């Protein structure tokens, strides 16, 4: 029996948990997918046949699939749970289909961080960036020196985020605005700034949150929505991560009345 739960979906990608409860050694009927995808095993193992050859898949191996490939699967060891990541062609950036990828510790860590990002709710930046990092690590992509054009690209990305340009609401849309691939934008930004795009954008939003709290903002749910957070809890987690305080404590720290109160405290 096959089950699938979508963890995150955007026009550019879909991240799905796929579970299979089966116990058979024979190959399934042939099937063909219509997407570029990477499938990583969380638990269990299974066999995949494609393009005339078979591969054993477990937590140390993953496979890259391409549209039109005829596939068959067998589950001689019983059930398994996988993470399937589907991409649009331009986000896939020409990675070969029908290949098996060795999942070393770095790829495993990137996979786990992707799942954590999915649980965190920040799909458009945190999850997207972890997804791009996962693909890059799994494919063994080299990181080159930062060129002048890349520094200009980073400056343009910063400006778009600071100005609240609508396309800056998501990493993929921001990359589209700047006419570069999301992978390149994420990579060169981290090299130039020393922090990820996700952290930089959240730093900007935390500053905006402090501005609003200083101005007397009282409704944290509205504040979270206005600043593009998934919900109030997401706002609270992000503010605490960057400042060590919750928005409620920040409101007190940033208010004149709170300042006067702190001055009266002994010591």
N, C-alpha and C positions, 0 to 999 in steps of 0.2 A: 504494500500500500504506500502510495506516494503522497506527501504533504508539502505544502509550500506556504511560507509566511513572508510577506514583503516587509523588510526592515526600513527601507528608504527607497523613494522613487522620484526621479527627476527626468526631464526629457533626455538628458545625456546619459543616464545610467540608472540601473536598478540593482539593489542589494537584497538578496532573498535567502532565507534559511530553507533548505530543502532536506526533508527527512524521508528515508525509505525503510519500511519495515518489510523485509522479504527474506526468504531463505531458499534460494535455488542456485544451481550451478550452471544452468543453461543460459544462453544468450537470449535477451529480449528481442522482440520484433524490431526491425530497423526503424529509426526515426531521424528526422532532420530538424535542426534548430535554424532560426533565421537571424541569430544575433552573434556578435563577438562576445566572448565571455571567458571569465576565469573562474574555475571551480576548485575550492580548497576544502579538504576534509577536516572536520572537527573531531568526529568520533567514528570508529569503525573503519571498514575498508570495502572496496568493490573493484570490479574490473570494467574497463572501457575498451571497446573496439571501434576503431575509426581508420579509414584509409588503408585498410588491409593489414593493420597490426593492432595488437592489444597492449594494454598497460595496466599495471597494478597500482591502484590509488589508495593512499592512506594518509596519515597526518604528516608524512615527510615528502609527499608528492602532490602536485596540483596539475590540472591540465588547462590548456588554452584551446578554446573551441572557436570555429569560424562558421559563418553562414553557409548552409548547403552541405555541410559534412554529414555523411550517413553514419550514425552511431548505433551501437548496441551496448547493453549493460548487463552485467551479471553480478549477483550478490551471494557468493558462496559462503560468506562469513556471517550472514544475517543482515541486520539493519545498519544504517549509517546516517550521519548528519553532516551536511556540507553547507558552505557559504558559496552562493553563486552570484557573481558580479557580472552584469551585462552592460555593454558599452555601445554607444553609437560609433560608427566607423572612425570619425575624425578624432574621437577621444582615445580610441584604441591605438592610433598612431602607427599602424602598419605592423604590429606585433604578429608573428606567425600563428596560425591556427593549427590544430591537430598535433600539438607538441606537449610533452610532459615536462614540468618544471620541478626541480628539486627545491623543497621547502626547508631551507636552513633556519637557524634560530632567528636571523634578522627578518626573514619573511614571516615566520610564525609570530614574531612580535608585532610586525606591521598588520597582520591579520587580526590579532587580538585588539590592537588599538582601533582598527576599523570598527569592530563590534562594539567597543566601548563608546566610540563616537556616535554610532547609531543609537545606542541607548541614551546618550546625552541630549539628543534632539536637535543639535545644530547641523542640519543636513547640508546646507548651502556652503558652509565653510569648513567646519571641523571634519565632518565626515568626508566631504569631497577631497580635502587635502590628504586625509589618511588613505583614501582610496587611491589617489595618484601616487602616494608614497609606496603603497603596497605594490602597485603595478611596476613602478620604477625599480624597486628592490628585487622583485621576482624576476624581472627581465634583465637585471644586472646592468642597468644603464649607467654609463660614466657621467661624472660631473666635471665640466670643463671650467676654464677660467672665465671670470666675469668680464664681459666686454663693455665698451662705452655705450653701445646700443642697449645693452641689458640694464645698465645703470639708469639710462633714460626711461626705460620701460618701468623700472621700479618706482621712479619719481612720478610717473603718470599714474601708476596704480595707487600710490599714496594719496595723490591729489584727488583721485576719484573717490576714495574711501573717506577722506577728510571732508569733501564737499557733499557727501551723501548722494552721489550720482546713482540713479536707479539701478543701473547695471552692476553697481558695486554690492548689491544685495546678495550676490552669489559669485563664487569663484569662477565658474564656467562662463557666466554672463559677463563678468569683468574681463576675462581673457578674450571673449568675443569682441567686446568694445575696443580692446587694445590690439585686436587682430593678431593674437598669438595663441599658442596652445596652452591649456591650463597647466600642463606639466611644466612647460618652460617658465611660465609666470611664477608658479609656486617655487620652483627650484632657484631661480635667480633672485627672487625676493628674499628667501632665507639666507642666501649667500651675502647679499648686500646689507641687509638689516640685522642679521644675527638672530632674528626671530621669525617664526612662520607667519604667513599671511593671516592665519586664523588668530594668532595671538596679537598681531598688530591691529587687526580690525577690532578685536575685543578691547584692546587698550584704548582705542578711539571711542568706542561705545561706553566704556566705563567713565571716561572723561566727560562724555555727554550726559551720562547719568548723574554724575556729581554736579554738573551745571544745573540740571533740572531739579535736583534735590535742594541745591542752594537757593533756587528760585521759589521753593516752597511746594514742589510736587508732592502730592499725598497719596495718589493711587498708583501703587507699584505695578499692578496689572496693566494699566494704561501706559505707564512708562516702558514696561517690557515690550508691549506691542509697538509703540512708537519707534523704539530703537531696533526693532527687528529680531528680538529674542523669541524663542519658541514659546515661552511662557514665563510667568513670574519666577518659578523655581530656577529656570535657566538663567535669568538675570541675577538672581541671588547667588547661584554657584559661581558665575563669572566674576561678579564683584568681589566675592570672598577670595577667589583665587588670586586676583590681582592686588587686592588691598588688605586682605585679612580681616575684613569687616563685612557685615551684611548691609544691605541698603538701609535698613531701619537704624542701625548704629551710625551709618554715614549721615543720615538725615540729622541725627542729634549732634554729631561732630561738626557738621557744616552749618548748623544754625547758631545765630548769635546767642540765643537763650542757652543752648547747650554749652557754648563756649564760656558764658558767664558762670554756669553751674560748675564746669570743670575747674575754673579758677578758684572757686570757693572750697574745693576739696583740699584736705590737709595733705602735705607732702608734695 
